[in-house]
């Protein structure tokens, strides 16, 4: 075995702490939340419900959806370190939401709300191989109504599919130390 064999065998995975992964994921959640909110506004949500579009609930529910998509990846992609990544990510997301202007009054029972949403979203994923049940549930949470919207359901389902596909192998890129 020569030096060239050792070089080829060397791992290309980035060595990083769980907090470092969480910081990267939190930044991605913020960017994705901004894009989601902009897309929903462009689709007319701010026109149909301006009070909700300006409320903390809109930001919170959009963030929880984007966070859920990354939580699925963390759960499956980081193996034994998933718990550490998830714990660090929770703190980072909370800090980022406060930086974005989420009022402290919106944060009571934040942990319970996160657990409830993640459980609801996970159950919606289990309903079928389609992401439409997840899109429909997410739309109801974001809009704050039970009024169905096929267009918004499809938009959110396609967004979830694209995000999950893009994040599928993220755990392969990192070696958590």
Secondary structure, DSSP 8 states (H G I E B T S, - for coil): --HHHHHHHS---EEE-HHHHHHHHHHHHHHHHHHHHHHHHHTTHHHH-HHHHTSHHHHHHHHHHHHHHHHHHHHHHSGGGHHHHHHHHHHHHHHHHHHTT--GGG-TTHHHHHHHHHHHHHHHHHH-SSSHHHHHHHHHHHHTS----HHHHHHHHHHHHHHHHHHTTGGGGEEE-
